[in-house]
Amino acid sequence: MDGPQQRLAVIGQGYVGLPLAMLAVDAGYEVVGVDADASRIERLRRGTSYVDDVTDGQLREALASGHYKASTSYADAAHFAVAVITVPTPLRNRSPDLSCVRQAGRQLARYLTPGCLVVLESTTYPGTTENILAPILERGSNLKAGADFALGYSPERVDPGNETWTLAVTPKVVSGIDAPSLQAAREFYTKLVADVVPVSSTRAAEMTKLLENTFRHVNIALVNEFAIFADELGVDVWEVVRAASSKPFGYMPFRPGPGVGGHCLPIDPTYLSWHVEQATGRRFRFVDLANDINEHMPDHVVQRITRGLNRLGRPVSGSTILLLGLSYKRNSSDARESPATRVVELLRSLGALVEAVDDRVPTGHLADEAERVALTTDSLRRADAVVLLADHEGVDYALVEQQATWVLDCCNRLTGSNVERL
């Protein structure tokens, strides 16, 4: 795969697919980004990015080069040398929904040619590449995976907004259904990223992704529950985490927060738990417990708000609550599975008037019950309580400290006698 004439099809132009497409353009590929969302494709064609890690300038440069095309049609990706599937794999009724992977496989199969490579990057459970995707591609193409085309799995490791560990410098785990497929995947990703980590099978690669996110999920749940009990015991959990972080071995710092969000943590560990139960008949108890703790952190946040207002002699009902930050993490526009959604829902159910400040998250990405407002002296003074959920840069936190009556800081960002930390 040498030179700019090699065509790459990237199926899915979201937080994973679009940065990959831009990186491949820089590496000399002719890239066709396919997405089922026509409105997304229209924005891309106009040179407007909706992904934190891709600027409008990068996108427009790729479009101007003639080496990137956005389309809703798989036909535009015909004659590809490599196809990478980066479509969503959500949960439906707490069970994996692979419908987008299946659809992508059926559509791609029509355009498979001997010698091409297909790689799945979407998070899933072990066996998906071999047992689900391979048969779909084979049926639709009359080609044999391994014998006629290469097939592999490489788990995405995108961390939106992380300027240090970008896609290009983050080590990339790669796998194949056989040795030639692994070699093809290695050759492809070596042109895009600095470090490629091969593993023995697609099952091992699929399991790797689930271990990474389950590790984070469980440890975040641990520190979240630690924060709940530290509060009840009158101990500052942030001081404890800071002190424990001074240990140079045997400890890795995780910090509490209002809950977990994004595509990975609320979903990926449940993929693993579901598969374990299906395959062995036993529950993955660590995952179940972590799910329970992290899913209920928004409830704890609302309890803390209620307690704080009670001390001020104000009921939640009829109070104005101003939320700062609606995304699931700082400096991101990604509001998928954000704990802010549940916080809004709970506060509204208690009769509160909920207002929100977040210039990064587009309107319509959170329940309309949270009225968007600007961060001003008036909006701060109007609020009976201010809650910091995601501490984006560029926010006037000094104004918050000066003007807010009472603040619940879930991020350990603010100081002052009017500030209470999670």
C-alpha positions as semicolon CSV with decimal commas, in nm:
position;residue;x (nm);y (nm);z (nm)
1;M;0,000;0,000;0,000
2;D;0,238;0,266;-0,123
3;G;0,148;0,613;-0,240
4;P;-0,155;0,837;-0,250
5;Q;-0,355;0,619;-0,489
6;Q;-0,442;0,369;-0,217
7;R;-0,805;0,421;-0,119
8;L;-0,917;0,397;0,243
9;A;-1,281;0,370;0,344
10;V;-1,355;0,483;0,699
11;I;-1,706;0,378;0,797
12;G;-1,836;0,613;1,064
13;Q;-1,725;0,975;1,089
14;G;-1,758;1,037;1,460
15;Y;-1,508;1,080;1,743
16;V;-1,308;0,778;1,622
17;G;-1,356;0,774;1,247
18;L;-1,302;1,140;1,160
19;P;-0,962;1,178;1,334
20;L;-0,854;0,851;1,172
21;A;-0,961;0,982;0,832
22;M;-0,761;1,303;0,878
23;L;-0,453;1,110;0,991
24;A;-0,478;0,883;0,687
25;V;-0,502;1,180;0,451
26;D;-0,178;1,311;0,599
27;A;-0,024;0,967;0,543
28;G;-0,108;0,983;0,172
29;Y;-0,426;0,782;0,146
30;E;-0,725;0,876;-0,064
31;V;-0,991;0,864;0,205
32;V;-1,366;0,827;0,174
33;G;-1,547;0,887;0,502
34;V;-1,887;0,720;0,504
35;D;-2,157;0,800;0,759
36;A;-2,528;0,721;0,764
37;D;-2,608;1,063;0,913
38;A;-2,675;1,293;0,617
39;S;-2,656;1,605;0,834
40;R;-2,308;1,506;0,951
41;I;-2,193;1,453;0,594
42;E;-2,330;1,791;0,491
43;R;-2,137;1,961;0,773
44;L;-1,820;1,780;0,673
45;R;-1,859;1,884;0,312
46;R;-1,889;2,245;0,427
47;G;-1,566;2,206;0,621
48;T;-1,730;2,228;0,964
49;S;-1,603;1,981;1,222
50;Y;-1,815;1,852;1,510
51;V;-1,531;1,652;1,666
52;D;-1,301;1,802;1,930
53;D;-0,984;1,650;1,786
54;V;-1,036;1,777;1,430
55;T;-1,034;2,151;1,362
56;D;-1,223;2,320;1,082
57;G;-0,885;2,411;0,936
58;Q;-0,767;2,049;0,926
59;L;-1,091;1,937;0,768
60;R;-1,087;2,209;0,504
61;E;-0,726;2,136;0,419
62;A;-0,811;1,769;0,371
63;L;-1,108;1,859;0,149
64;A;-0,900;2,104;-0,055
65;S;-0,630;1,841;-0,111
66;G;-0,880;1,623;-0,295
67;H;-0,778;1,327;-0,080
68;Y;-1,081;1,333;0,151
69;K;-1,444;1,290;0,056
70;A;-1,743;1,262;0,288
71;S;-2,039;1,057;0,170
72;T;-2,346;0,866;0,280
73;S;-2,290;0,616;-0,004
74;Y;-2,068;0,309;0,021
75;A;-2,043;0,314;-0,358
76;D;-1,816;0,617;-0,330
77;A;-1,572;0,398;-0,137
78;A;-1,558;0,126;-0,403
79;H;-1,212;-0,007;-0,496
80;F;-1,080;0,050;-0,145
81;A;-0,756;-0,117;-0,041
82;V;-0,842;-0,083;0,327
83;A;-1,172;-0,034;0,508
84;V;-1,193;0,054;0,877
85;I;-1,524;0,022;1,060
86;T;-1,571;0,275;1,342
87;V;-1,947;0,265;1,390
88;P;-2,132;0,288;1,725
89;T;-2,193;-0,022;1,934
90;P;-2,447;0,095;2,193
91;L;-2,641;-0,099;2,452
92;R;-3,009;-0,178;2,409
93;N;-3,181;-0,298;2,725
94;R;-2,832;-0,358;2,868
95;S;-2,744;-0,593;2,582
96;P;-2,495;-0,526;2,299
97;D;-2,642;-0,376;1,984
98;L;-2,419;-0,465;1,689
99;S;-2,669;-0,359;1,425
100;C;-2,440;-0,084;1,294
101;V;-2,150;-0,328;1,262
102;R;-2,371;-0,575;1,079
103;Q;-2,500;-0,305;0,845
104;A;-2,149;-0,180;0,773
105;G;-2,040;-0,536;0,698
106;R;-2,329;-0,597;0,460
107;Q;-2,264;-0,274;0,272
108;L;-1,886;-0,318;0,254
109;A;-1,917;-0,677;0,135
110;R;-2,055;-0,555;-0,198
111;Y;-1,728;-0,375;-0,268
112;L;-1,472;-0,622;-0,132
113;T;-1,198;-0,720;-0,374
114;P;-0,924;-0,984;-0,344
115;G;-0,628;-0,860;-0,143
116;C;-0,808;-0,585;0,049
117;L;-0,802;-0,538;0,426
118;V;-1,099;-0,482;0,657
119;V;-1,043;-0,376;1,018
120;L;-1,306;-0,340;1,289
121;E;-1,233;-0,074;1,553
122;S;-1,573;-0,053;1,721
123;T;-1,576;-0,176;2,081
124;T;-1,732;-0,519;2,113
125;Y;-1,705;-0,853;2,289
126;P;-1,457;-1,132;2,203
127;G;-1,550;-1,329;1,893
128;T;-1,731;-1,051;1,706
129;T;-1,475;-1,014;1,428
130;E;-1,451;-1,386;1,356
131;N;-1,804;-1,501;1,430
132;I;-2,018;-1,208;1,320
133;L;-1,831;-0,976;1,084
134;A;-1,639;-1,240;0,887
135;P;-1,948;-1,442;0,781
136;I;-2,132;-1,123;0,677
137;L;-1,840;-1,012;0,461
138;E;-1,800;-1,358;0,310
139;R;-2,168;-1,400;0,225
140;G;-2,191;-1,063;0,058
141;S;-1,869;-1,087;-0,141
142;N;-1,829;-1,458;-0,222
143;L;-1,474;-1,417;-0,092
144;K;-1,312;-1,603;0,196
145;A;-1,173;-1,415;0,494
146;G;-0,805;-1,491;0,526
147;A;-0,775;-1,667;0,194
148;D;-0,907;-1,384;-0,028
149;F;-0,904;-1,075;0,193
150;A;-0,743;-0,979;0,522
151;L;-0,954;-0,918;0,831
152;G;-0,846;-0,774;1,163
153;Y;-0,947;-0,595;1,480
154;S;-0,781;-0,289;1,635
155;P;-0,949;-0,132;1,939
156;E;-0,988;0,245;1,925
157;R;-0,809;0,441;2,196
158;V;-0,941;0,789;2,129
159;D;-0,950;1,026;2,425
160;P;-1,139;1,335;2,300
161;G;-0,966;1,659;2,388
162;N;-0,640;1,495;2,501
163;E;-0,368;1,705;2,339
164;T;-0,086;1,487;2,472
165;W;-0,199;1,138;2,377
166;T;-0,332;1,196;2,029
167;L;-0,420;0,922;1,784
168;A;-0,081;0,947;1,613
169;V;0,126;0,887;1,927
170;T;-0,096;0,648;2,123
171;P;0,020;0,285;2,085
172;K;-0,219;0,089;1,862
173;V;-0,310;-0,271;1,938
174;V;-0,360;-0,467;1,615
175;S;-0,468;-0,821;1,533
176;G;-0,576;-1,043;1,247
177;I;-0,773;-1,361;1,198
178;D;-0,456;-1,522;1,065
179;A;-0,088;-1,434;1,020
180;P;-0,128;-1,261;0,680
181;S;-0,418;-1,055;0,814
182;L;-0,212;-0,948;1,115
183;Q;0,073;-0,849;0,887
184;A;-0,161;-0,644;0,667
185;A;-0,304;-0,466;0,970
186;R;0,046;-0,397;1,104
187;E;0,158;-0,250;0,773
188;F;-0,147;-0,026;0,753
189;Y;-0,132;0,116;1,105
190;T;0,246;0,154;1,097
191;K;0,189;0,425;0,836
192;L;-0,045;0,613;1,069
193;V;0,083;0,579;1,426
194;A;0,417;0,575;1,603
195;D;0,382;0,243;1,784
196;V;0,196;-0,073;1,682
197;V;0,134;-0,351;1,936
198;P;0,045;-0,684;1,771
199;V;-0,149;-0,950;1,962
200;S;-0,211;-1,313;1,877
201;S;-0,580;-1,302;1,784
202;T;-0,877;-1,078;1,724
203;R;-1,033;-1,218;2,043
204;A;-0,731;-1,101;2,242
205;A;-0,754;-0,754;2,087
206;E;-1,129;-0,732;2,152
207;M;-1,072;-0,837;2,514
208;T;-0,787;-0,584;2,551
209;K;-1,023;-0,295;2,491
210;L;-1,269;-0,427;2,746
211;L;-0,997;-0,473;3,008
212;E;-0,870;-0,117;2,958
213;N;-1,209;0,039;3,014
214;T;-1,319;-0,201;3,286
215;F;-1,001;-0,114;3,476
216;R;-1,091;0,254;3,461
217;H;-1,457;0,192;3,538
218;V;-1,387;-0,017;3,848
219;N;-1,125;0,222;3,986
220;I;-1,343;0,528;3,927
221;A;-1,625;0,347;4,107
222;L;-1,388;0,273;4,395
223;V;-1,288;0,636;4,440
224;N;-1,647;0,754;4,390
225;E;-1,771;0,531;4,669
226;F;-1,468;0,636;4,873
227;A;-1,579;0,998;4,825
228;I;-1,931;0,922;4,947
229;F;-1,806;0,765;5,268
230;A;-1,527;1,018;5,318
231;D;-1,792;1,290;5,316
232;E;-1,999;1,103;5,575
233;L;-1,687;1,054;5,789
234;G;-1,588;1,419;5,766
235;V;-1,270;1,359;5,563
236;D;-1,161;1,558;5,256
237;V;-1,136;1,292;4,984
238;W;-0,938;1,525;4,757
239;E;-0,670;1,566;5,022
240;V;-0,659;1,189;5,066
241;V;-0,621;1,126;4,692
242;R;-0,349;1,389;4,671
243;A;-0,161;1,239;4,963
244;A;-0,193;0,883;4,831
245;S;-0,062;1,001;4,492
246;S;0,273;1,077;4,653
247;K;0,340;0,702;4,672
248;P;0,569;0,621;4,378
249;F;0,469;0,255;4,351
250;G;0,162;0,038;4,395
251;Y;-0,087;0,322;4,350
252;M;-0,245;0,500;4,054
253;P;-0,458;0,809;4,120
254;F;-0,823;0,817;4,016
255;R;-1,045;1,108;4,111
256;P;-1,412;1,120;4,206
257;G;-1,672;1,299;3,999
258;P;-2,045;1,330;3,930
259;G;-2,051;1,005;3,733
260;V;-1,907;0,857;3,415
261;G;-1,999;0,929;3,055
262;G;-1,894;0,911;2,694
263;H;-1,922;0,596;2,488
264;C;-1,668;0,385;2,675
265;L;-1,717;0,364;3,051
266;P;-2,097;0,347;3,074
267;I;-2,107;0,087;2,796
268;D;-1,789;-0,115;2,734
269;P;-1,764;-0,294;3,072
270;T;-2,126;-0,402;3,032
271;Y;-2,030;-0,561;2,698
272;L;-1,778;-0,768;2,889
273;S;-2,023;-0,853;3,168
274;W;-2,291;-0,954;2,917
275;H;-2,053;-1,175;2,722
276;V;-1,915;-1,341;3,033
277;E;-2,266;-1,429;3,149
278;Q;-2,364;-1,558;2,804
279;A;-2,050;-1,769;2,772
280;T;-2,009;-1,896;3,128
281;G;-2,341;-1,844;3,302
282;R;-2,171;-1,639;3,573
283;R;-2,192;-1,268;3,653
284;F;-1,892;-1,036;3,635
285;R;-1,942;-0,900;3,985
286;F;-1,683;-0,623;3,972
287;V;-1,850;-0,474;3,664
288;D;-2,198;-0,502;3,815
289;L;-2,084;-0,326;4,131
290;A;-1,898;-0,053;3,939
291;N;-2,205;0,006;3,722
292;D;-2,422;0,044;4,029
293;I;-2,189;0,294;4,198
294;N;-2,110;0,507;3,894
295;E;-2,469;0,514;3,769
296;H;-2,584;0,649;4,106
297;M;-2,324;0,922;4,147
298;P;-2,565;1,180;3,997
299;D;-2,808;1,081;4,274
300;H;-2,536;1,154;4,530
301;V;-2,468;1,491;4,366
302;V;-2,836;1,584;4,394
303;Q;-2,841;1,469;4,757
304;R;-2,545;1,698;4,827
305;I;-2,726;1,986;4,654
306;T;-3,036;1,919;4,860
307;R;-2,834;1,911;5,180
308;G;-2,655;2,235;5,092
309;L;-2,979;2,415;5,016
310;N;-3,134;2,286;5,337
311;R;-2,854;2,444;5,535
312;L;-2,941;2,773;5,366
313;G;-3,305;2,725;5,457
314;R;-3,415;2,673;5,097
315;P;-3,602;2,376;4,951
316;V;-3,495;2,231;4,617
317;S;-3,845;2,290;4,483
318;G;-3,858;2,641;4,342
319;S;-3,481;2,693;4,368
320;T;-3,270;2,790;4,070
321;I;-2,976;2,556;4,016
322;L;-2,699;2,666;3,777
323;L;-2,492;2,382;3,629
324;L;-2,143;2,453;3,492
325;G;-2,029;2,203;3,228
326;L;-2,261;1,957;3,056
327;S;-2,014;1,726;2,881
328;Y;-1,896;1,404;3,041
329;K;-1,540;1,537;3,075
330;R;-1,354;1,866;3,086
331;N;-1,262;2,049;2,765
332;S;-1,489;1,829;2,554
333;S;-1,809;1,886;2,360
334;D;-1,906;1,522;2,402
335;A;-2,225;1,490;2,607
336;R;-2,290;1,123;2,532
337;E;-2,407;0,947;2,849
338;S;-2,304;1,256;3,047
339;P;-2,397;1,242;3,418
340;A;-2,526;1,599;3,373
341;T;-2,829;1,456;3,194
342;R;-2,930;1,255;3,501
343;V;-2,856;1,547;3,734
344;V;-3,091;1,768;3,530
345;E;-3,358;1,501;3,529
346;L;-3,341;1,450;3,906
347;L;-3,339;1,821;3,988
348;R;-3,635;1,886;3,761
349;S;-3,826;1,599;3,922
350;L;-3,776;1,776;4,257
351;G;-3,920;2,099;4,121
352;A;-3,599;2,293;4,065
353;L;-3,546;2,542;3,784
354;V;-3,229;2,423;3,611
355;E;-3,002;2,653;3,412
356;A;-2,675;2,555;3,248
357;V;-2,356;2,708;3,114
358;D;-2,152;2,523;2,852
359;D;-2,027;2,686;2,534
360;R;-1,872;2,361;2,411
361;V;-2,173;2,130;2,408
362;P;-2,414;2,219;2,124
363;T;-2,774;2,284;2,218
364;G;-2,997;1,984;2,175
365;H;-2,741;1,746;2,327
366;L;-2,902;1,759;2,668
367;A;-3,262;1,750;2,781
368;D;-3,429;2,082;2,700
369;E;-3,527;2,119;3,067
370;A;-3,189;2,285;3,130
371;E;-3,211;2,641;3,003
372;R;-2,884;2,762;2,852
373;V;-2,760;3,089;2,998
374;A;-2,442;3,294;2,991
375;L;-2,209;3,300;3,289
376;T;-2,264;3,648;3,429
377;T;-2,291;3,819;3,764
378;D;-2,669;3,819;3,722
379;S;-2,695;3,445;3,644
380;L;-2,471;3,361;3,939
381;R;-2,657;3,582;4,184
382;R;-2,991;3,450;4,056
383;A;-2,887;3,091;4,132
384;D;-2,959;2,945;4,473
385;A;-2,686;2,688;4,404
386;V;-2,411;2,652;4,147
387;V;-2,281;2,304;4,060
388;L;-1,951;2,252;3,877
389;L;-1,984;1,927;3,682
390;A;-1,713;1,967;3,415
391;D;-1,436;2,222;3,465
392;H;-1,369;2,345;3,111
393;E;-1,085;2,586;3,054
394;G;-1,180;2,940;2,957
395;V;-1,448;2,977;3,225
396;D;-1,434;3,272;3,466
397;Y;-1,405;3,070;3,785
398;A;-1,298;3,376;3,984
399;L;-1,639;3,528;3,905
400;V;-1,807;3,209;4,028
401;E;-1,615;3,220;4,354
402;Q;-1,697;3,588;4,402
403;Q;-2,065;3,595;4,307
404;A;-2,220;3,254;4,379
405;T;-2,416;3,210;4,701
406;W;-2,324;2,843;4,739
407;V;-2,125;2,609;4,514
408;L;-2,093;2,232;4,496
409;D;-1,763;2,167;4,320
410;C;-1,746;1,815;4,173
411;C;-1,405;1,877;4,015
412;N;-1,188;2,018;4,295
413;R;-1,140;2,339;4,098
414;L;-1,278;2,617;4,322
415;T;-1,195;2,765;4,660
416;G;-1,371;2,991;4,908
417;S;-1,604;2,978;5,206
418;N;-1,903;2,947;4,971
419;V;-1,756;2,635;4,802
420;E;-1,822;2,278;4,909
421;R;-1,641;1,998;4,729
422;L;-1,779;1,658;4,633
